[in-house]
Structure formats: C-alpha cells, structure tokens
Amino acid sequence: MIQYYLKQDGKIVEIPERVPSCWINVVPPIGPNELDGLSKELEIPLDFLTDSLDIDERSRYEREDDSRLILVNTPLLNENVQENEAIYLTVPIGIILTPENLLTISSRDNPVLSVFLEGRVKNFNPSDEKRFVLQLFEQIVFRFLACLKKLNLQRNIYEQELYDSSRSSDLKQLLRIEKSLVYFVNSLSANDLLKMKMKRTDLLKIGGDEDLIDLFEDVIIDNSQALEMANVHTNILNGTMEAYASIISNNLNYVIQRLTLITIILMVPTLVASYYGMNFEWLPLANSRYGFLLVVVISIILSLILAWFFRSRRLF
C-alpha cells in the first residue's frame, strides 16, 4: 500500500496522490505491481524497493543516477512467540531520495515511522528531506535505546526469579534476550559504519549547514552509546549465563556426591546381610537367641562409624 503525506497547517496529513516534496510511505501489504509502477513513476531502480523488503539486508547506501538508497536497520518486536526465538528482531527501512520526493519502505509496520505519522517529532517537515533523514536516524537510535532498557529490565526480573528457583523457562527467556542483544549489536554496528561513511562522503549534502551537521554528529554519538550499551548488556548476560551454568553444575555434583556417600553407608548392612544369606553349616551367632539383633546392631554401628568418617572429612 502506497501512502502520500504532506505537512499542512502544522499537521501531517495524507493526500490522495503524489505531489512534489511529499513523503511517500510504502507499507504492507505490498503488491508486486505496486512496486513496478512506483519504480517507473519515480524512475528509480526496482532493486531499491525489493532490497528494502529483505529482512536480511545489511545497512548500506547506493547511488543510481539522481536517486539515492539508504538502508538502515531498526528494532522490531518479534511476533513469533516461540520459546526459541528472539524477543526483538532488526528489520531494514529503505529510505530512497529522488529529485522530487523522499520515499520510505519496510516489510513490516514500523513504530519508528509511526512516530512521524503521529506528529510526535519536533520540527518535522517531509519537504525538508535532509533533516527528515537525520530525524529518522535519531528516532531509530531512540527506539534501540528504549528496547535495550526493556530487555535489561526483563533480564533483571528473570535473574531475580532464578535466585529462588532454577526453572528452565526462565533460562529460555534469558536465551531469547541474548539472541535479541546479538541482533542489536550487529545492527547498531552496521548502522554506525553507515553513518560514518555517509558523513565522510557527505551523501546528504549538508556540508554547509552547521545545524544539520551538529544533528548528524549527535545521532552518531547516540548510536555509539547505544552500541556500547548493547555490548555491556551482552557481556553481563553472558557472564550471568556462565555463572548459572557453573552453579547448576556444582549443585548437581554436590547431589551426586551425597547420593554416592549414602549408597556407600547403606552398602555395609547389605554386605553383612549378604554374608548371612550364604548356605554354610556354621556362621557366627547362627545358633544364638540374640544373633539377629546383634548382627543388626553391628551393621548399624559400622554404618555410623563410616558416616562419622565421611563427616570428619567434610564430605557429607
């Protein structure tokens, strides 16, 4: 579906057809004929549109005649609720700059674009394409930071629950968080390289505008901070998972050790009873009235001596 937006009377309004300096937003569901028609209408390569719909595309930019494509990854809540899937995924947004319009396209409904549509971005004007691109970058970084805070909060909750009981469900949730952080680290790193390259080549042609240069530098700094935060959370989570693995292994070894010692202690009465189960004509205390009780008492005493020995060695 293709949507067209303009700013009128200080508000973002949808218009029925394309006009110069309007914002073109392509959202799902997207038909193949729509992409072909849009490619011919705007005179842009079809690959610019199809590449933007590939969730595995890396962050990059391309130039083709008078058109420029910028692909940047954004965080998105994973709609798949399976336990082995990440909580958040990263999906690219395609930003296509043409001589007359700015076009955005994504394979899924993206909350970053919703912020612009709802008019929550200060000084946003679709006709100012340079500032629009930088504001998109800025909102993407803010989205990453917000998702990182949510992931860190969830990590703290599951860690606290694991202190009380080592449930497999909590460990699975930590694994989902770990997968999300891996996606975030890779995407933020790629986005950081993209922005540094765009600044170096002046893709947006903002070399003479100090206000936009300052905004771009702030976005790069914020992206670096988000990347550092994602790395810190990843390292903390990795350390936590390793610590819990060690604790679980240590507890298992302790339980096995205690069961082994109990088995050895109980083996003494069993050994004595097995001797008296042999078919010999003469056994000690076989004809005694108190033979059975004496054998039981001796077995208990031997077991207690063995238990005391293990206890003195701090094995039990």
C-alpha positions in Angstrom: 0.0 0.0 0.0 1.4 3.4 -1.0 0.6 6.5 1.1 1.4 10.1 0.5 1.9 12.7 3.2 2.3 16.5 3.4 2.5 19.0 6.3 -0.4 21.4 6.2 -1.2 23.9 9.0 1.4 22.3 11.2 0.0 18.8 10.9 0.9 15.7 8.8 -2.0 14.9 6.5 -2.5 12.2 4.0 -3.1 13.2 0.4 -4.6 11.1 -2.4 -1.7 11.3 -4.9 1.9 12.2 -5.3 3.0 15.8 -5.4 6.5 17.4 -5.3 8.1 17.4 -1.9 5.7 14.9 -0.4 6.6 11.9 1.7 5.9 8.6 0.1 5.4 5.8 2.6 5.1 2.2 1.3 3.7 -0.2 3.9 2.4 -3.8 3.9 0.6 -5.3 2.2 2.6 -4.6 -0.9 1.7 -5.9 -4.3 4.4 -6.6 -6.9 2.5 -4.4 -9.4 2.7 -1.5 -7.0 6.5 -1.8 -6.8 6.8 -1.9 -10.6 4.6 1.1 -11.1 6.3 3.1 -8.4 9.7 2.2 -9.9 8.7 3.5 -13.3 6.8 6.6 -11.9 9.8 7.8 -9.8 12.4 6.5 -12.3 14.3 4.5 -9.6 15.7 1.0 -9.9 13.4 -1.8 -8.8 16.2 -3.2 -6.7 16.0 -0.2 -4.4 12.5 -1.3 -3.5 12.9 -5.0 -3.3 16.1 -4.9 -1.3 14.4 -2.8 1.3 11.9 -5.6 1.8 14.6 -8.2 2.6 15.0 -8.6 6.3 18.5 -9.9 6.0 19.8 -6.9 4.1 22.7 -5.1 5.8 22.8 -1.3 6.4 24.3 0.5 3.4 23.7 3.2 0.8 23.7 3.2 -3.0 23.6 5.8 -5.8 21.9 5.4 -9.1 21.8 8.4 -11.4 19.8 11.0 -9.4 18.4 8.5 -6.9 20.0 7.5 -3.6 19.1 4.5 -1.4 19.8 4.3 2.3 19.2 1.1 4.2 19.2 1.2 8.0 18.2 -1.5 10.4 15.6 -0.8 13.1 14.4 -2.9 16.1 11.0 -4.6 15.9 9.1 -6.8 18.4 9.1 -10.4 17.2 5.6 -11.5 16.5 6.7 -15.2 16.8 6.1 -16.2 20.4 8.1 -19.4 20.3 10.5 -20.0 23.2 13.5 -20.4 20.9 13.0 -17.1 19.1 14.4 -13.7 20.0 12.2 -11.2 21.6 13.3 -8.4 19.2 14.4 -8.6 15.6 16.0 -6.0 13.4 14.3 -5.1 10.1 15.7 -2.6 7.5 13.9 0.6 6.5 14.6 1.7 3.0 15.0 5.5 2.5 15.0 6.5 -1.2 15.8 10.1 -2.1 14.7 11.3 -5.5 14.9 14.8 -7.0 11.3 15.5 -6.0 10.3 13.1 -3.2 11.5 11.1 -0.3 10.3 7.5 0.0 10.3 5.1 2.9 9.6 1.4 2.6 9.7 -1.5 5.0 8.5 -5.1 5.0 6.6 -4.6 8.3 4.7 -1.9 10.1 7.5 0.0 11.9 6.9 2.0 15.1 9.7 4.4 14.1 7.6 5.7 11.1 4.5 5.8 13.3 6.2 8.5 15.4 6.4 10.7 12.4 2.9 10.0 11.3 1.5 10.8 14.7 3.3 14.2 14.7 5.5 13.4 17.7 8.8 14.6 16.1 9.6 18.2 16.7 10.3 20.4 13.6 9.4 17.6 11.3 8.6 18.5 7.7 8.5 16.0 4.9 9.7 18.6 2.4 13.0 19.0 4.2 14.4 15.7 3.1 17.9 16.2 4.7 16.5 16.9 8.1 13.9 14.2 7.7 16.7 11.5 7.1 18.6 12.7 10.1 15.5 12.7 12.3 14.8 9.2 11.1 18.2 8.1 12.2 17.7 9.8 15.5 14.3 8.1 16.1 15.8 4.7 15.2 18.6 5.2 17.8 15.9 6.3 20.4 14.0 3.1 19.5 17.1 1.0 20.1 17.7 2.6 23.4 14.1 2.1 24.5 14.3 -1.6 23.5 17.6 -2.1 25.3 16.1 -0.7 28.5 13.2 -3.1 28.3 15.5 -6.0 27.6 17.6 -5.1 30.6 14.6 -4.8 32.8 13.4 -8.2 31.7 16.9 -9.6 32.3 16.8 -8.4 35.9 13.4 -9.9 36.5 14.4 -13.3 35.2 17.7 -13.3 37.1 15.8 -12.5 40.3 13.5 -15.4 39.7 16.4 -17.7 39.1 17.8 -16.8 42.5 14.8 -18.5 44.0 14.4 -21.5 41.6 16.4 -22.6 38.6 13.4 -23.1 36.2 14.1 -23.9 32.6 11.5 -21.4 31.5 13.5 -18.5 33.0 16.7 -19.7 31.3 14.9 -19.9 28.0 13.8 -16.3 28.4 17.4 -15.3 29.1 18.4 -17.1 25.9 15.7 -15.1 24.0 17.1 -11.9 25.4 20.6 -12.9 24.5 19.6 -13.5 20.8 17.9 -10.1 20.7 21.1 -8.4 22.0 23.1 -10.2 19.3 20.8 -8.8 16.7 21.1 -5.3 18.3 24.9 -5.4 18.4 25.2 -6.4 14.8 22.6 -3.9 13.5 24.0 -1.0 15.6 27.5 -1.7 14.5 26.4 -1.7 10.8 24.3 1.4 11.3 27.3 3.1 12.9 29.5 2.3 9.9 26.8 3.5 7.5 26.5 6.9 9.3 30.3 7.4 9.5 30.6 6.6 5.7 27.7 9.0 4.9 29.3 11.7 6.9 32.6 11.2 5.2 31.2 11.2 1.7 28.5 13.9 2.5 25.8 11.8 0.9 23.1 14.1 2.2 25.0 17.2 1.0 24.8 19.0 4.3 28.4 20.3 4.4 27.4 23.9 4.6 24.6 23.6 7.2 26.1 23.7 10.7 22.7 22.9 12.3 22.3 19.7 10.3 26.0 18.8 10.8 25.5 19.1 14.6 22.4 17.0 14.4 24.2 14.3 12.4 27.1 14.2 14.9 24.6 13.9 17.8 23.0 11.0 16.0 26.4 9.3 15.5 27.3 9.8 19.2 23.9 8.4 20.4 24.3 5.4 18.1 27.7 4.7 19.5 26.3 4.9 23.1 23.5 2.5 22.1 26.1 0.1 20.7 28.2 0.4 23.8 25.1 -0.2 26.0 24.2 -3.3 23.9 27.7 -4.7 24.3 27.6 -4.1 28.0 24.2 -5.9 28.4 25.5 -8.7 26.2 28.6 -9.2 28.4 26.6 -9.1 31.6 24.1 -11.6 30.2 26.9 -13.9 29.0 28.6 -13.7 32.5 25.2 -14.4 34.1 24.5 -17.5 32.0 28.0 -18.8 32.6 27.6 -18.3 36.3 24.3 -20.1 36.4 25.7 -22.9 34.4 28.5 -23.3 36.9 26.1 -23.1 39.8 23.8 -25.7 38.4 26.8 -28.0 37.6 28.2 -27.5 41.1 24.8 -28.3 42.7 24.5 -31.4 40.5 27.9 -32.6 41.6 27.1 -32.0 45.2 23.8 -34.0 45.0 25.6 -36.9 43.2 28.3 -36.9 45.8 25.8 -37.1 48.7 23.9 -39.9 47.0 27.2 -41.8 46.5 28.1 -41.5 50.1 24.6 -42.6 51.2 24.9 -45.6 48.9 28.3 -46.5 50.5 26.9 -46.2 54.0 23.9 -48.3 53.2 26.2 -50.9 51.5 27.6 -52.0 54.9 24.4 -53.5 56.3 23.7 -55.0 52.9 27.1 -56.6 52.8 26.7 -58.1 56.3 23.2 -59.4 55.4 24.6 -61.0 52.3 27.2 -62.9 54.3 24.5 -64.3 56.5 22.5 -65.3 53.5 25.1 -67.8 52.4 24.3 -71.6 52.8 27.1 -72.6 55.2 26.7 -75.0 58.1 28.3 -72.7 60.6 28.0 -68.9 60.9 28.9 -66.7 63.9 25.9 -66.3 66.1 23.8 -68.6 63.9 22.5 -70.6 66.9 22.3 -67.6 69.3 19.0 -66.4 70.5 20.1 -62.8 70.1 22.1 -63.3 66.9 19.8 -61.4 64.6 19.7 -58.4 66.9 23.5 -58.5 67.3 24.0 -58.6 63.6 21.7 -55.6 63.1 23.4 -53.6 65.8 26.8 -54.4 64.4 25.7 -53.3 60.9 24.2 -50.0 62.3 27.4 -49.3 64.3 29.6 -49.9 61.2 27.4 -47.6 59.2 27.5 -44.9 61.9 31.3 -45.2 62.0 31.5 -44.8 58.2 29.2 -41.8 58.3 31.3 -40.2 61.1 34.4 -40.8 58.9 32.9 -39.1 55.9 31.6 -36.3 58.1 35.0 -35.7 59.7 36.4 -35.4 56.2 33.7 -32.8 55.3 32.4 -35.0 52.5 28.9 -35.3 53.9 
